[in-house]
Amino acid sequence: MAVANNLTAILNFIALLCSIPITASGIWLASKPDNECVHLLRWPIVTLGVLILVVSAAGFIGAYWYKETLLAVYLCCMAILIGLLLVVLIFAFVVTRPDGSYPVPGRAYKEYRLEEFSNWLRDNVVDSKNWIKIRACLADTDVCPKLSQEYITADQFFSSPDITPLQSGCCKPPTACGYSFVNPTVWQNPTNMAADGDCYIWNNDQSQLCYNCNSCKGGLLGNLRREWRKANVILIVTVVVLIWVYLIACSAFRNAQTEDLFRRYKQGWV
């Protein structure tokens, strides 16, 4: 029984360590400029990571001092948390599956069409009610201003693969409008205003730019999609480890109970 308890304690310690990358992924997502402005998706991963940390610590204590009730509570709560984490992962994968991007000739970056993202993202993130606050928040960040510090010439800007979806959609007009480059956030003399409704919305005023454009909304969703896909890789690896640890812990707990019953039966028989 001592061996089973020690094994369960070690497994719970591993589960506790697994909470660190989960929480770190959530904090990384919440720290991004787009997630700072979109409060809907900021903290669910962080919350799950903290809960897994607390439950794993309780399981470690229960296994180390063999508190059977605490171990049973741990196994029940951990099953629920793993289930919730799987739900979040599947949901995030489904709603971020549509890409919305399209290549632009002569440009290293892509541009984004709002209508090609999932209905859920469009309805719950960038609808007209939410966008008023998101637009004001984006205008207060350095997402667009820092482009003028990093790129001087048009060739530097057009050939950069580091332009984010958010910058591509919000800091410049759509390429189809035919605007001429002055600097990354100043564009003049359009040649094809009818190409896109956003062509008429673009404004060189640094507080406006293309923040009211559909391309900006698409860029925001493109940023969210890219960041959630990166975080999902870490979360998938972590949840696989958690499931493996949980199954072994269940087996060790069951074996410990069986050994305890056998010991009590043997003592009573003798």
N, C-alpha and C positions, 0 to 999 in steps of 0.2 A: 504493500500500500504506500510506503514511503517513496518508493521509486516512482509510482504513478503520480503521487502528489508533486514530487520534484519536477517530473516531466511536464505536468500541467502548469506549474509555476513558470518554467522556462518558456513554454508556449505562450503564456499570457504576457510575459515580458517582451517576446517577439511581436505580439499583437500591439503592445504599447508602443514599440518602436515604429510600427506601421502607421500609427496615428500621426507621426511627425511629417512624412511626405504628404499625407492627406491635408493636414492643416496648412502646411507650407504652400501647397498648390492653391488652396482657397485664398490665402493671404496674397499670393502672387496675382491671382485673378482680380482680387478686390483692389489691388494697387494700380492697375492699369488705367490710363486716362478714360477709356471708354466705359469701363466698369465703374469708375468713380462717378460717372454721370448716369449710369443705368443701375439704379438701386435694386431692381428686381432680382438680379442674378449675383449679387455681391457675396452673401455670407452663408449659403446653404452648405458648401463644402467645408468651410471653417467650423461651422457648428457640428457637423458630423465628425470631423477630426477630433474635436475636443471631447465629444461624447464617447468616442471609441477610446480615447486616452483614459477617461474616468472609469469606464467599464472594464478596460483591461487592467487598470490598477486594482480595482476591486477584485477581479479574478485572480490576480497575482497574490493579493493578500489572503484570499480564501483558500488558494491552493497551498501557500506556504505554511499557513497555520491550520490547514484543513478545516475550514468553516464550510460545511456541506451546503448550508442554506445559501451562503454568499456565492458559492460556486454555481449553484443551480440558477440563481438570479443572473449571474454573469452569462451563463450559457444562453439563457432566454433573451436577455437584452442584446447580446452580441449578434444573435440570429436576426433580430429585428433591425439592428444597425447595418448589418451586411446587406439585408434585403433593401433597406432605404438607399444605401449607397449604389446598389445595382440599379434601382429605379432611376436615381439621378443620372447615372451613366447612360442608361438606355435612352432616357428622355433627352439628355443633352445631345446624344448622337443623332437621334431622329430629327430634332428641330434644327440642327445645324448641318443636316445632310445636303440640302441644296446649296450650291456654291455661290451663284449670283455673279461670278466674275466673268470677264471676257477680255481677250488680249487686244491690244491697240497697236497697229503697225507703227514701227519706229520708236516704240516705248518699251523700256524694260519692266515697267510696272503694269498692273492691270487696272481696269475700271469696273464699276459694279452697277448692276441693274436691281433696283429695289424689288420689282415684281417677281424676280426669280428666287427670292428667299422664301422660307417657309411661312405659311399663313400665321402660325403662332408667333413667330418673331415679329412679323410686321404688325400684328394686331396688339401685341402686349408690350412691345419695346418702343416702336417708332410711330405709334398712332399719333394723331394730331394733338391729343390731350397731353401725352407724355413728351412730345417733341419740343414743346415750348420750353420746358425746364431743361431738357437735354441740350437743346441748341444754346441756351444761355450758359450752361455749364461748359460746353465745348469751347465757346468763345473766350472763356476765362482761362483755358489751359494754354500750354506752350506748343501744342500739337502743330499748329500752322506757323507761328512766328519763328520757330527754330529752323524751319526749312530755308529761310532767307540767310541764315547764318552758315548753313552747311553747303548750299549750292549757289554758285555765282553765275555760271553760264547755263544756257539752255541745254547744251550737250551734256553737261554734268547731271542736270536734272533728269533729262529724258533717258539717260543710260543707267540711272541708278536703280538697282533691284531692291533697295532698302526703303523705298517709299511705301508706307503702310497703307492698307485699304482706307483707313480713316483719312489720311492725308490726301490720298488720291481722289477721294470723293468730296472732301470738304474744303480743301485749300486751293483748288484750282477749278476752272470750268471744264466740262467734258471736252475731250479732244475734237469730237465731231463738230463743235461750234466754230472751229478755225481761229481761235484767239491767238494772238502773237505773244510770245514770252517776253516779259520785261524782267521779272524775277519770279521766284516760285509762288508768290501770292499777289502779283500784279500782272494782269493780262489785258491786252488792248486789241482793237480793230478786228472784231470777228468777221468771218467771211461766209458763215452759213448758220445764221441764227435760227432758221427753221428746223435744224437737225434734231434739236432736243429742247423740250420745255425749259430745262435748266439753263439754257443759253441766255434767256431773258432774266433769270433770277440772279446770275452772277453779278457781284459788285466788288469793286476794288477797295471799298471801305473795309479796313482790317477787322472791324467788328461784325461784318456781314459775310464777306466772301461768298462761299456757296453753302453756308450753314442751313439755309432754307431749301436747299436742293434735294431732290430725290436721290441724286448720286451720293450726297452726304449721308443720307439715311442708309443707303446700300453699303457705303464704306464702313459705317459704324457696325452694321451687322456682319460685314466681312471681317472686321477686326475681332468681333466677339467670336465668330466661328473659328478663326485661326487660333485664338488663345484657348478656347475651350477644347479644341482638338489636341493641342499640345498638353494641356492639363490632363486630358483623358488618358493619354499614354501612361503617365505616372499612376493615375488612379486605377487603371485596369491591372497593371502589374501588382499594385498594392492590394487590391481586392482579391486577386488570385491567391496571394500569400495569406491573406486573412482567412479565406475559405479553407485553405489547406491546414492552417494552424487550428482553426475552429473544429474541423472534423477530427483531427488527431486529439485535441483537447476533450472532445465528446467521448472518444473511445477510451482515453485514459481515465476520465471521470467514471465511466461505466465500469471499467475494469477495477477501479479502486473500490467502488460500491460492492462489486461482486466479491472481491477479496475480503472486504469488511464483513459481509454477510457470512461468508464461509468461515472466517475466523470466529465469529460469534456462535455460529452453529457448532463448530468444533469444540469450543469452550463449554457450551451447554451440554454437548454429548459426553465430554469427559467428566 
